[in-house]
Amino acid sequence: MSSSYGGTSAFDRLRARLDGSALACEECGFVDDAGEWEAVTTGGTVEYRRECPSCGTEHVHRYRL
Ligand SMILES: [Zn+2]
């Protein structure tokens, strides 16, 4: 967890929303409780990516900032 921002950022709010959503893989049903979303920003869009450790399916959630 980065402390460079200090407070609650838009990233944190989005990440919290993702963490609260179902982590069960849509393909194989594996529940990855310890899964971490990798945030990638491109212009006005942020992508959260997570790869299922069981079957390798990549899940992507994209939001506009
Ligand atoms: Zn899977």
N, CA, C, O and the ligand as a Tripos MOL2 file, in Angstrom:
@<TRIPOS>MOLECULE
protein
  261   259    66     0     0
PROTEIN
NO_CHARGES

@<TRIPOS>ATOM
      1 N           0.8350   -1.2040    0.0000 N.3       1 MET1
      2 CA          0.0000    0.0000    0.0000 C.3       1 MET1
      3 C           0.8640    1.2460    0.0000 C.2       1 MET1
      4 O           1.6960    1.4350    0.8870 O.2       1 MET1
      5 N           0.6700    2.0750   -0.9730 N.am      2 SER2
      6 CA          1.4470    3.2990   -1.0650 C.3       2 SER2
      7 C           0.9250    4.3460   -0.0990 C.2       2 SER2
      8 O          -0.2820    4.4700    0.1080 O.2       2 SER2
      9 N           1.8450    5.0960    0.4900 N.am      3 SER3
     10 CA          1.4350    6.1450    1.4110 C.3       3 SER3
     11 C           1.6750    7.5140    0.8170 C.2       3 SER3
     12 O           1.5780    8.5280    1.5090 O.2       3 SER3
     13 N           1.9900    7.5430   -0.4740 N.am      4 SER4
     14 CA          2.3860    8.8030   -1.0830 C.3       4 SER4
     15 C           1.2200    9.7780   -1.2110 C.2       4 SER4
     16 O           1.4230   10.9880   -1.3100 O.2       4 SER4
     17 N           0.0040    9.2500   -1.2100 N.am      5 TYR5
     18 CA         -1.1450   10.1340   -1.3670 C.3       5 TYR5
     19 C          -1.7410   10.5410   -0.0240 C.2       5 TYR5
     20 O          -2.4030   11.5730    0.0840 O.2       5 TYR5
     21 N          -1.5020    9.7310    0.9860 N.am      6 GLY6
     22 CA         -1.8840   10.1400    2.3260 C.3       6 GLY6
     23 C          -3.3490    9.9380    2.6520 C.2       6 GLY6
     24 O          -3.6710    9.3940    3.7080 O.2       6 GLY6
     25 N          -4.2310   10.3560    1.7870 N.am      7 GLY7
     26 CA         -5.6540   10.2790    2.0920 C.3       7 GLY7
     27 C          -6.3830    9.3140    1.1940 C.2       7 GLY7
     28 O          -5.7810    8.4670    0.5350 O.2       7 GLY7
     29 N          -7.6710    9.4560    1.1830 N.am      8 THR8
     30 CA         -8.5020    8.6030    0.3440 C.3       8 THR8
     31 C          -8.5680    9.1840   -1.0580 C.2       8 THR8
     32 O          -9.0910   10.2790   -1.2640 O.2       8 THR8
     33 N          -8.0430    8.4550   -2.0040 N.am      9 SER9
     34 CA         -8.0400    8.9070   -3.3790 C.3       9 SER9
     35 C          -9.1260    8.1880   -4.1640 C.2       9 SER9
     36 O          -9.7570    7.2550   -3.6670 O.2       9 SER9
     37 N          -9.3290    8.6260   -5.3720 N.am     10 ALA10
     38 CA        -10.2780    7.9390   -6.2450 C.3      10 ALA10
     39 C          -9.8480    6.4970   -6.4440 C.2      10 ALA10
     40 O         -10.6860    5.6000   -6.5370 O.2      10 ALA10
     41 N          -8.5280    6.2720   -6.5110 N.am     11 PHE11
     42 CA         -8.0310    4.9110   -6.6590 C.3      11 PHE11
     43 C          -8.4810    4.0410   -5.4940 C.2      11 PHE11
     44 O          -8.9340    2.9100   -5.6740 O.2      11 PHE11
     45 N          -8.3410    4.6040   -4.2830 N.am     12 ASP12
     46 CA         -8.6870    3.8270   -3.0980 C.3      12 ASP12
     47 C         -10.1620    3.4700   -3.0930 C.2      12 ASP12
     48 O         -10.5490    2.3590   -2.7320 O.2      12 ASP12
     49 N         -10.9770    4.4330   -3.5000 N.am     13 ARG13
     50 CA        -12.4160    4.1660   -3.5050 C.3      13 ARG13
     51 C         -12.7670    3.0910   -4.5320 C.2      13 ARG13
     52 O         -13.5850    2.2100   -4.2670 O.2      13 ARG13
     53 N         -12.1470    3.1750   -5.6930 N.am     14 LEU14
     54 CA        -12.4160    2.1640   -6.7180 C.3      14 LEU14
     55 C         -11.9140    0.8050   -6.2740 C.2      14 LEU14
     56 O         -12.5770   -0.2110   -6.4810 O.2      14 LEU14
     57 N         -10.7440    0.7930   -5.6620 N.am     15 ARG15
     58 CA        -10.1630   -0.4730   -5.2280 C.3      15 ARG15
     59 C         -11.0480   -1.0960   -4.1440 C.2      15 ARG15
     60 O         -11.2700   -2.3070   -4.1270 O.2      15 ARG15
     61 N         -11.5490   -0.2470   -3.2420 N.am     16 ALA16
     62 CA        -12.4100   -0.7680   -2.1760 C.3      16 ALA16
     63 C         -13.6620   -1.3860   -2.7750 C.2      16 ALA16
     64 O         -14.1640   -2.4030   -2.2970 O.2      16 ALA16
     65 N         -14.1540   -0.7520   -3.8320 N.am     17 ARG17
     66 CA        -15.3480   -1.2870   -4.4730 C.3      17 ARG17
     67 C         -15.0410   -2.6410   -5.1200 C.2      17 ARG17
     68 O         -15.8540   -3.5630   -5.0640 O.2      17 ARG17
     69 N         -13.8800   -2.7460   -5.7230 N.am     18 LEU18
     70 CA        -13.4970   -4.0140   -6.3370 C.3      18 LEU18
     71 C         -13.2810   -5.0890   -5.2840 C.2      18 LEU18
     72 O         -13.7000   -6.2350   -5.4450 O.2      18 LEU18
     73 N         -12.6090   -4.6910   -4.1920 N.am     19 ASP19
     74 CA        -12.3410   -5.6710   -3.1390 C.3      19 ASP19
     75 C         -13.6400   -6.1910   -2.5430 C.2      19 ASP19
     76 O         -13.7140   -7.3340   -2.0920 O.2      19 ASP19
     77 N         -14.6710   -5.3380   -2.5440 N.am     20 GLY20
     78 CA        -15.9360   -5.7590   -1.9730 C.3      20 GLY20
     79 C         -16.7750   -6.5810   -2.9260 C.2      20 GLY20
     80 O         -17.7700   -7.1880   -2.5290 O.2      20 GLY20
     81 N         -16.3740   -6.5980   -4.1750 N.am     21 SER21
     82 CA        -17.1420   -7.3760   -5.1460 C.3      21 SER21
     83 C         -16.6900   -8.8240   -5.1260 C.2      21 SER21
     84 O         -15.6780   -9.1710   -4.5170 O.2      21 SER21
     85 N         -17.4390   -9.6370   -5.7860 N.am     22 ALA22
     86 CA        -17.1370  -11.0640   -5.7930 C.3      22 ALA22
     87 C         -15.7790  -11.3190   -6.4450 C.2      22 ALA22
     88 O         -15.5040  -10.8390   -7.5450 O.2      22 ALA22
     89 N         -14.9450  -12.0740   -5.7560 N.am     23 LEU23
     90 CA        -13.6360  -12.4020   -6.3000 C.3      23 LEU23
     91 C         -13.6460  -13.7670   -6.9710 C.2      23 LEU23
     92 O         -12.6070  -14.2550   -7.4160 O.2      23 LEU23
     93 N         -14.8090  -14.3750   -7.0400 N.am     24 ALA24
     94 CA        -14.8950  -15.6880   -7.6810 C.3      24 ALA24
     95 C         -14.6630  -15.5450   -9.1810 C.2      24 ALA24
     96 O         -15.2450  -14.6820   -9.8380 O.2      24 ALA24
     97 N         -13.8020  -16.4080   -9.7050 N.am     25 CYS25
     98 CA        -13.5070  -16.3860  -11.1320 C.3      25 CYS25
     99 C         -14.7550  -16.7550  -11.9270 C.2      25 CYS25
    100 O         -15.4620  -17.7080  -11.5990 O.2      25 CYS25
    101 N         -15.0070  -15.9840  -12.9740 N.am     26 GLU26
    102 CA        -16.1760  -16.2590  -13.8020 C.3      26 GLU26
    103 C         -16.0080  -17.5390  -14.6090 C.2      26 GLU26
    104 O         -16.9910  -18.1560  -15.0210 O.2      26 GLU26
    105 N         -14.7710  -17.9310  -14.8290 N.am     27 GLU27
    106 CA        -14.5100  -19.0960  -15.6720 C.3      27 GLU27
    107 C         -14.5050  -20.3990  -14.8820 C.2      27 GLU27
    108 O         -15.1600  -21.3690  -15.2610 O.2      27 GLU27
    109 N         -13.7570  -20.4110  -13.7760 N.am     28 CYS28
    110 CA        -13.5740  -21.6700  -13.0600 C.3      28 CYS28
    111 C         -14.1900  -21.6490  -11.6680 C.2      28 CYS28
    112 O         -14.2670  -22.6900  -11.0150 O.2      28 CYS28
    113 N         -14.6330  -20.4780  -11.2000 N.am     29 GLY29
    114 CA        -15.2860  -20.4030   -9.9060 C.3      29 GLY29
    115 C         -14.3300  -20.3250   -8.7330 C.2      29 GLY29
    116 O         -14.7660  -20.3060   -7.5820 O.2      29 GLY29
    117 N         -13.0240  -20.2780   -9.0070 N.am     30 PHE30
    118 CA        -12.0370  -20.1760   -7.9410 C.3      30 PHE30
    119 C         -12.1820  -18.8380   -7.2220 C.2      30 PHE30
    120 O         -12.2460  -17.7870   -7.8600 O.2      30 PHE30
    121 N         -12.2340  -18.8840   -5.8810 N.am     31 VAL31
    122 CA        -12.3630  -17.6580   -5.0950 C.3      31 VAL31
    123 C         -10.9890  -17.2640   -4.5670 C.2      31 VAL31
    124 O         -10.3940  -17.9720   -3.7540 O.2      31 VAL31
    125 N         -10.5000  -16.1350   -5.0370 N.am     32 ASP32
    126 CA         -9.1550  -15.6750   -4.6910 C.3      32 ASP32
    127 C          -9.2480  -14.5960   -3.6250 C.2      32 ASP32
    128 O          -9.2430  -13.4040   -3.9310 O.2      32 ASP32
    129 N          -9.3330  -15.0240   -2.3730 N.am     33 ASP33
    130 CA         -9.4950  -14.0710   -1.2740 C.3      33 ASP33
    131 C          -8.3040  -13.1280   -1.1460 C.2      33 ASP33
    132 O          -8.4630  -11.9810   -0.7270 O.2      33 ASP33
    133 N          -7.1240  -13.5990   -1.5000 N.am     34 ALA34
    134 CA         -5.9200  -12.7930   -1.3410 C.3      34 ALA34
    135 C          -5.5530  -12.0780   -2.6360 C.2      34 ALA34
    136 O          -4.4670  -11.5090   -2.7490 O.2      34 ALA34
    137 N          -6.4430  -12.1050   -3.5990 N.am     35 GLY35
    138 CA         -6.1360  -11.5130   -4.8860 C.3      35 GLY35
    139 C          -5.9710  -10.0090   -4.7940 C.2      35 GLY35
    140 O          -6.6640   -9.3380   -4.0300 O.2      35 GLY35
    141 N          -5.0410   -9.4880   -5.5850 N.am     36 GLU36
    142 CA         -4.8280   -8.0460   -5.6190 C.3      36 GLU36
    143 C          -5.0780   -7.5430   -7.0270 C.2      36 GLU36
    144 O          -4.6800   -8.1680   -8.0100 O.2      36 GLU36
    145 N          -5.7470   -6.3970   -7.1040 N.am     37 TRP37
    146 CA         -5.9740   -5.7700   -8.3950 C.3      37 TRP37
    147 C          -4.7830   -4.8910   -8.7420 C.2      37 TRP37
    148 O          -4.2980   -4.1140   -7.9190 O.2      37 TRP37
    149 N          -4.3300   -5.0330   -9.9710 N.am     38 GLU38
    150 CA         -3.2390   -4.1730  -10.4480 C.3      38 GLU38
    151 C          -3.8490   -2.9990  -11.1970 C.2      38 GLU38
    152 O          -4.5790   -3.1860  -12.1700 O.2      38 GLU38
    153 N          -3.5460   -1.7840  -10.7380 N.am     39 ALA39
    154 CA         -4.1240   -0.5940  -11.3490 C.3      39 ALA39
    155 C          -3.2240   -0.0750  -12.4540 C.2      39 ALA39
    156 O          -2.0160    0.0740  -12.2670 O.2      39 ALA39
    157 N          -3.8240    0.2020  -13.6150 N.am     40 VAL40
    158 CA         -3.0930    0.7770  -14.7410 C.3      40 VAL40
    159 C          -3.8830    1.9730  -15.2390 C.2      40 VAL40
    160 O          -5.0470    1.8500  -15.6200 O.2      40 VAL40
    161 N          -3.2320    3.1420  -15.2330 N.am     41 THR41
    162 CA         -3.9250    4.3400  -15.6980 C.3      41 THR41
    163 C          -3.4710    4.7060  -17.0980 C.2      41 THR41
    164 O          -2.2810    4.6830  -17.4130 O.2      41 THR41
    165 N          -4.4360    5.0410  -17.9240 N.am     42 THR42
    166 CA         -4.1420    5.4870  -19.2840 C.3      42 THR42
    167 C          -5.0320    6.6810  -19.5730 C.2      42 THR42
    168 O          -6.2300    6.5240  -19.8110 O.2      42 THR42
    169 N          -4.4600    7.8630  -19.5560 N.am     43 GLY43
    170 CA         -5.2470    9.0620  -19.7920 C.3      43 GLY43
    171 C          -6.3030    9.2320  -18.7150 C.2      43 GLY43
    172 O          -5.9760    9.2660  -17.5290 O.2      43 GLY43
    173 N          -7.5610    9.3380  -19.1080 N.am     44 GLY44
    174 CA         -8.6330    9.5300  -18.1520 C.3      44 GLY44
    175 C          -9.2840    8.2370  -17.7150 C.2      44 GLY44
    176 O         -10.3920    8.2410  -17.1790 O.2      44 GLY44
    177 N          -8.6000    7.1360  -17.9420 N.am     45 THR45
    178 CA         -9.1820    5.8380  -17.6270 C.3      45 THR45
    179 C          -8.2520    5.0670  -16.7110 C.2      45 THR45
    180 O          -7.0320    5.1070  -16.8680 O.2      45 THR45
    181 N          -8.8320    4.3730  -15.7630 N.am     46 VAL46
    182 CA         -8.0480    3.4710  -14.9170 C.3      46 VAL46
    183 C          -8.5630    2.0570  -15.1200 C.2      46 VAL46
    184 O          -9.7660    1.7960  -15.1130 O.2      46 VAL46
    185 N          -7.6110    1.1610  -15.3010 N.am     47 GLU47
    186 CA         -7.9440   -0.2510  -15.4690 C.3      47 GLU47
    187 C          -7.4490   -1.0250  -14.2580 C.2      47 GLU47
    188 O          -6.3150   -0.8480  -13.8140 O.2      47 GLU47
    189 N          -8.3040   -1.8740  -13.7360 N.am     48 TYR48
    190 CA         -7.8760   -2.7970  -12.6940 C.3      48 TYR48
    191 C          -7.8510   -4.1920  -13.2860 C.2      48 TYR48
    192 O          -8.8460   -4.6740  -13.8270 O.2      48 TYR48
    193 N          -6.6970   -4.8290  -13.1750 N.am     49 ARG49
    194 CA         -6.5330   -6.1590  -13.7480 C.3      49 ARG49
    195 C          -6.2350   -7.1660  -12.6430 C.2      49 ARG49
    196 O          -5.5550   -6.8640  -11.6620 O.2      49 ARG49
    197 N          -6.7500   -8.3340  -12.8280 N.am     50 ARG50
    198 CA         -6.4350   -9.4120  -11.9010 C.3      50 ARG50
    199 C          -6.4790  -10.7140  -12.6690 C.2      50 ARG50
    200 O          -7.3930  -10.9660  -13.4540 O.2      50 ARG50
    201 N          -5.4720  -11.5360  -12.4280 N.am     51 GLU51
    202 CA         -5.3980  -12.8170  -13.1240 C.3      51 GLU51
    203 C          -5.7600  -13.9440  -12.1730 C.2      51 GLU51
    204 O          -5.2290  -14.0290  -11.0660 O.2      51 GLU51
    205 N          -6.6470  -14.7880  -12.6010 N.am     52 CYS52
    206 CA         -7.0440  -15.9350  -11.7850 C.3      52 CYS52
    207 C          -5.8440  -16.8760  -11.6230 C.2      52 CYS52
    208 O          -5.2700  -17.3220  -12.6170 O.2      52 CYS52
    209 N          -5.4620  -17.1800  -10.3730 N.am     53 PRO53
    210 CA         -4.3090  -18.0660  -10.1580 C.3      53 PRO53
    211 C          -4.6180  -19.5160  -10.4830 C.2      53 PRO53
    212 O          -3.7160  -20.3500  -10.5560 O.2      53 PRO53
    213 N          -5.8720  -19.8090  -10.6760 N.am     54 SER54
    214 CA         -6.2580  -21.1970  -10.9420 C.3      54 SER54
    215 C          -6.2600  -21.5150  -12.4320 C.2      54 SER54
    216 O          -5.6790  -22.5090  -12.8680 O.2      54 SER54
    217 N          -6.9290  -20.6470  -13.2150 N.am     55 CYS55
    218 CA         -7.0560  -20.9590  -14.6450 C.3      55 CYS55
    219 C          -6.3700  -19.9250  -15.5350 C.2      55 CYS55
    220 O          -6.2500  -20.1280  -16.7430 O.2      55 CYS55
    221 N          -5.9150  -18.8090  -14.9380 N.am     56 GLY56
    222 CA         -5.1610  -17.8290  -15.7070 C.3      56 GLY56
    223 C          -6.0200  -16.8170  -16.4410 C.2      56 GLY56
    224 O          -5.4950  -15.9780  -17.1720 O.2      56 GLY56
    225 N          -7.3220  -16.8790  -16.2590 N.am     57 THR57
    226 CA         -8.1980  -15.9070  -16.9120 C.3      57 THR57
    227 C          -7.9330  -14.5140  -16.3540 C.2      57 THR57
    228 O          -7.8450  -14.3260  -15.1400 O.2      57 THR57
    229 N          -7.8080  -13.5470  -17.2500 N.am     58 GLU58
    230 CA         -7.5760  -12.1710  -16.8070 C.3      58 GLU58
    231 C          -8.9010  -11.4290  -16.7220 C.2      58 GLU58
    232 O          -9.6780  -11.3990  -17.6770 O.2      58 GLU58
    233 N          -9.1400  -10.8350  -15.5710 N.am     59 HIS59
    234 CA        -10.3460  -10.0410  -15.3600 C.3      59 HIS59
    235 C          -9.9550   -8.5740  -15.3700 C.2      59 HIS59
    236 O          -8.9850   -8.1820  -14.7210 O.2      59 HIS59
    237 N         -10.6960   -7.7730  -16.0960 N.am     60 VAL60
    238 CA        -10.3820   -6.3530  -16.2120 C.3      60 VAL60
    239 C         -11.6270   -5.5390  -15.9150 C.2      60 VAL60
    240 O         -12.6970   -5.7910  -16.4680 O.2      60 VAL60
    241 N         -11.4740   -4.5580  -15.0350 N.am     61 HIS61
    242 CA        -12.5170   -3.5750  -14.7990 C.3      61 HIS61
    243 C         -11.9650   -2.2100  -15.2030 C.2      61 HIS61
    244 O         -10.8650   -1.8340  -14.8000 O.2      61 HIS61
    245 N         -12.7270   -1.4840  -15.9920 N.am     62 ARG62
    246 CA        -12.2440   -0.2050  -16.5010 C.3      62 ARG62
    247 C         -13.1720    0.9040  -16.0480 C.2      62 ARG62
    248 O         -14.3930    0.7900  -16.1620 O.2      62 ARG62
    249 N         -12.5970    1.9640  -15.5390 N.am     63 TYR63
    250 CA        -13.3990    3.1010  -15.0730 C.3      63 TYR63
    251 C         -12.8380    4.3830  -15.6490 C.2      63 TYR63
    252 O         -11.6390    4.5090  -15.9000 O.2      63 TYR63
    253 N         -13.7280    5.3200  -15.8480 N.am     64 ARG64
    254 CA        -13.2960    6.6690  -16.2270 C.3      64 ARG64
    255 C         -13.0700    7.4730  -14.9620 C.2      64 ARG64
    256 O         -13.8500    7.3990  -14.0130 O.2      64 ARG64
    257 N         -11.9990    8.2360  -14.9630 N.am     65 LEU65
    258 CA        -11.6800    9.0500  -13.7850 C.3      65 LEU65
    259 C         -12.4180   10.3740  -13.8490 C.2      65 LEU65
    260 O         -12.2810   11.2000  -12.9470 O.2      65 LEU65
    261 ZN        -10.3070  -19.0830  -12.9410 Zn       66 ZN66
@<TRIPOS>BOND
     1     1     2 1
     2     2     3 1
     3     3     4 2
     4     3     5 am
     5     5     6 1
     6     6     7 1
     7     7     8 2
     8     7     9 am
     9     9    10 1
    10    10    11 1
    11    11    12 2
    12    11    13 am
    13    13    14 1
    14    14    15 1
    15    15    16 2
    16    15    17 am
    17    17    18 1
    18    18    19 1
    19    19    20 2
    20    19    21 am
    21    21    22 1
    22    22    23 1
    23    23    24 2
    24    23    25 am
    25    25    26 1
    26    26    27 1
    27    27    28 2
    28    27    29 am
    29    29    30 1
    30    30    31 1
    31    31    32 2
    32    31    33 am
    33    33    34 1
    34    34    35 1
    35    35    36 2
    36    35    37 am
    37    37    38 1
    38    38    39 1
    39    39    40 2
    40    39    41 am
    41    41    42 1
    42    42    43 1
    43    43    44 2
    44    43    45 am
    45    45    46 1
    46    46    47 1
    47    47    48 2
    48    47    49 am
    49    49    50 1
    50    50    51 1
    51    51    52 2
    52    51    53 am
    53    53    54 1
    54    54    55 1
    55    55    56 2
    56    55    57 am
    57    57    58 1
    58    58    59 1
    59    59    60 2
    60    59    61 am
    61    61    62 1
    62    62    63 1
    63    63    64 2
    64    63    65 am
    65    65    66 1
    66    66    67 1
    67    67    68 2
    68    67    69 am
    69    69    70 1
    70    70    71 1
    71    71    72 2
    72    71    73 am
    73    73    74 1
    74    74    75 1
    75    75    76 2
    76    75    77 am
    77    77    78 1
    78    78    79 1
    79    79    80 2
    80    79    81 am
    81    81    82 1
    82    82    83 1
    83    83    84 2
    84    83    85 am
    85    85    86 1
    86    86    87 1
    87    87    88 2
    88    87    89 am
    89    89    90 1
    90    90    91 1
    91    91    92 2
    92    91    93 am
    93    93    94 1
    94    94    95 1
    95    95    96 2
    96    95    97 am
    97    97    98 1
    98    98    99 1
    99    99   100 2
   100    99   101 am
   101   101   102 1
   102   102   103 1
   103   103   104 2
   104   103   105 am
   105   105   106 1
   106   106   107 1
   107   107   108 2
   108   107   109 am
   109   109   110 1
   110   110   111 1
   111   111   112 2
   112   111   113 am
   113   113   114 1
   114   114   115 1
   115   115   116 2
   116   115   117 am
   117   117   118 1
   118   118   119 1
   119   119   120 2
   120   119   121 am
   121   121   122 1
   122   122   123 1
   123   123   124 2
   124   123   125 am
   125   125   126 1
   126   126   127 1
   127   127   128 2
   128   127   129 am
   129   129   130 1
   130   130   131 1
   131   131   132 2
   132   131   133 am
   133   133   134 1
   134   134   135 1
   135   135   136 2
   136   135   137 am
   137   137   138 1
   138   138   139 1
   139   139   140 2
   140   139   141 am
   141   141   142 1
   142   142   143 1
   143   143   144 2
   144   143   145 am
   145   145   146 1
   146   146   147 1
   147   147   148 2
   148   147   149 am
   149   149   150 1
   150   150   151 1
   151   151   152 2
   152   151   153 am
   153   153   154 1
   154   154   155 1
   155   155   156 2
   156   155   157 am
   157   157   158 1
   158   158   159 1
   159   159   160 2
   160   159   161 am
   161   161   162 1
   162   162   163 1
   163   163   164 2
   164   163   165 am
   165   165   166 1
   166   166   167 1
   167   167   168 2
   168   167   169 am
   169   169   170 1
   170   170   171 1
   171   171   172 2
   172   171   173 am
   173   173   174 1
   174   174   175 1
   175   175   176 2
   176   175   177 am
   177   177   178 1
   178   178   179 1
   179   179   180 2
   180   179   181 am
   181   181   182 1
   182   182   183 1
   183   183   184 2
   184   183   185 am
   185   185   186 1
   186   186   187 1
   187   187   188 2
   188   187   189 am
   189   189   190 1
   190   190   191 1
   191   191   192 2
   192   191   193 am
   193   193   194 1
   194   194   195 1
   195   195   196 2
   196   195   197 am
   197   197   198 1
   198   198   199 1
   199   199   200 2
   200   199   201 am
   201   201   202 1
   202   202   203 1
   203   203   204 2
   204   203   205 am
   205   205   206 1
   206   206   207 1
   207   207   208 2
   208   207   209 am
   209   209   210 1
   210   210   211 1
   211   211   212 2
   212   211   213 am
   213   213   214 1
   214   214   215 1
   215   215   216 2
   216   215   217 am
   217   217   218 1
   218   218   219 1
   219   219   220 2
   220   219   221 am
   221   221   222 1
   222   222   223 1
   223   223   224 2
   224   223   225 am
   225   225   226 1
   226   226   227 1
   227   227   228 2
   228   227   229 am
   229   229   230 1
   230   230   231 1
   231   231   232 2
   232   231   233 am
   233   233   234 1
   234   234   235 1
   235   235   236 2
   236   235   237 am
   237   237   238 1
   238   238   239 1
   239   239   240 2
   240   239   241 am
   241   241   242 1
   242   242   243 1
   243   243   244 2
   244   243   245 am
   245   245   246 1
   246   246   247 1
   247   247   248 2
   248   247   249 am
   249   249   250 1
   250   250   251 1
   251   251   252 2
   252   251   253 am
   253   253   254 1
   254   254   255 1
   255   255   256 2
   256   255   257 am
   257   257   258 1
   258   258   259 1
   259   259   260 2
@<TRIPOS>SUBSTRUCTURE
     1 MET1         2 RESIDUE 1 A MET
     2 SER2         6 RESIDUE 1 A SER
     3 SER3        10 RESIDUE 1 A SER
     4 SER4        14 RESIDUE 1 A SER
     5 TYR5        18 RESIDUE 1 A TYR
     6 GLY6        22 RESIDUE 1 A GLY
     7 GLY7        26 RESIDUE 1 A GLY
     8 THR8        30 RESIDUE 1 A THR
     9 SER9        34 RESIDUE 1 A SER
    10 ALA10       38 RESIDUE 1 A ALA
    11 PHE11       42 RESIDUE 1 A PHE
    12 ASP12       46 RESIDUE 1 A ASP
    13 ARG13       50 RESIDUE 1 A ARG
    14 LEU14       54 RESIDUE 1 A LEU
    15 ARG15       58 RESIDUE 1 A ARG
    16 ALA16       62 RESIDUE 1 A ALA
    17 ARG17       66 RESIDUE 1 A ARG
    18 LEU18       70 RESIDUE 1 A LEU
    19 ASP19       74 RESIDUE 1 A ASP
    20 GLY20       78 RESIDUE 1 A GLY
    21 SER21       82 RESIDUE 1 A SER
    22 ALA22       86 RESIDUE 1 A ALA
    23 LEU23       90 RESIDUE 1 A LEU
    24 ALA24       94 RESIDUE 1 A ALA
    25 CYS25       98 RESIDUE 1 A CYS
    26 GLU26      102 RESIDUE 1 A GLU
    27 GLU27      106 RESIDUE 1 A GLU
    28 CYS28      110 RESIDUE 1 A CYS
    29 GLY29      114 RESIDUE 1 A GLY
    30 PHE30      118 RESIDUE 1 A PHE
    31 VAL31      122 RESIDUE 1 A VAL
    32 ASP32      126 RESIDUE 1 A ASP
    33 ASP33      130 RESIDUE 1 A ASP
    34 ALA34      134 RESIDUE 1 A ALA
    35 GLY35      138 RESIDUE 1 A GLY
    36 GLU36      142 RESIDUE 1 A GLU
    37 TRP37      146 RESIDUE 1 A TRP
    38 GLU38      150 RESIDUE 1 A GLU
    39 ALA39      154 RESIDUE 1 A ALA
    40 VAL40      158 RESIDUE 1 A VAL
    41 THR41      162 RESIDUE 1 A THR
    42 THR42      166 RESIDUE 1 A THR
    43 GLY43      170 RESIDUE 1 A GLY
    44 GLY44      174 RESIDUE 1 A GLY
    45 THR45      178 RESIDUE 1 A THR
    46 VAL46      182 RESIDUE 1 A VAL
    47 GLU47      186 RESIDUE 1 A GLU
    48 TYR48      190 RESIDUE 1 A TYR
    49 ARG49      194 RESIDUE 1 A ARG
    50 ARG50      198 RESIDUE 1 A ARG
    51 GLU51      202 RESIDUE 1 A GLU
    52 CYS52      206 RESIDUE 1 A CYS
    53 PRO53      210 RESIDUE 1 A PRO
    54 SER54      214 RESIDUE 1 A SER
    55 CYS55      218 RESIDUE 1 A CYS
    56 GLY56      222 RESIDUE 1 A GLY
    57 THR57      226 RESIDUE 1 A THR
    58 GLU58      230 RESIDUE 1 A GLU
    59 HIS59      234 RESIDUE 1 A HIS
    60 VAL60      238 RESIDUE 1 A VAL
    61 HIS61      242 RESIDUE 1 A HIS
    62 ARG62      246 RESIDUE 1 A ARG
    63 TYR63      250 RESIDUE 1 A TYR
    64 ARG64      254 RESIDUE 1 A ARG
    65 LEU65      258 RESIDUE 1 A LEU
    66 ZN66       261 GROUP 0 **** ****
